[in-house]
Amino acid sequence: MAINHYENFPVASILLPRRLRRAVTAIYRFARTADDIADEGDASPAARLAALDGYRTELHLIQQKNTPTTPLFTELAVIITKHQLPLQPFYDLLDAFSQDVVKTRYANFGEVMDYCKKSANPVGRLMLALYQEHDPRSIAYSDAICSALQLINFIQDVAIDYDKNRIYLPQDELAQYHISEAQIKRHDSSGTWSPFMLMQIERTRKLLQAGAPLGKVLKGRIGLELRMIIMGGSTVLEKLHHVRGDIYQQRPVLVPRDWLNMLYRAVRAK
């Protein structure tokens, strides 16, 4: 799938069974275009929220078995019907993108995780529905993986998010480590920045590992794809730890050597 956004993790990759690639691509396009409404361009907050409401209207049409009005949702309706996908995860994603428009700071880690429940976990739940995997334990594993991947993005994208006037790092923990917004604005990794970031990295690593058993629950190419994603998250965390959280000097990027190592580890971990 050709995409215009940098991604550290595979999207509709060749590892997935061919029968699922169209569905994964449609879900990704829904999420990416909705995310762009919240993030890109210079539209006013009111205009962004109205555009996201337009997406909700299209979902309502699908829910009511009516024909959507746009090609994006016409395709999505086919996928939802064919694979009997739940609609709630799509609504949850829209709630997360709308929240991005109006909420720019998070008081504590609980608030951050609540955001992850809407911004990341729904994607995993949709993937499990595609795989016809409905076991509650698998859903819990998936939620842990997806939340961890979202937290990784928050950790590595501190500077990018700040430029959008957003800080996803918990405000109470920033205060505990005596880190001010002025320090983030200066791209200053001195003082207590490293211990603060290492704490964030370690907590995220534990969360990712808590969901890792799902990579063995899911079989075949689907399981391999998931193990690759887990290995990708783990590799990014290793890179973040290596630079002690100094994302200002070296934002982690997965290079070809990393992908080969991830594939090797994913195959051995089956």
Buried (B, 14 or more C-beta within 10 A) or exposed (E): EEEEEEEBBBBBBEBBEEEBBBBBBBBBBBBBBBBBBBBEEEBEEEEBBEBBEBBBEBBEBBEEEEEBEEEBBBBBBBBBEEBEBEEEBBBBBBBBBBBBBEEBBBEEBEBBBBBBBBBBBBBBBBBBBBBEBEEEEBBEBBBBBBBBBBBBBBBBBBEEBBEEEBBBBBBEBBEEBEBEEEBBEEEEBEEEBBEBBBBBBEBBBEBBBBBBBBBEBBEEBBBBBBBBBBBBBBBBBEBBBEBEBBBBEEBBEBEEEBBEBBBEBBEEBE
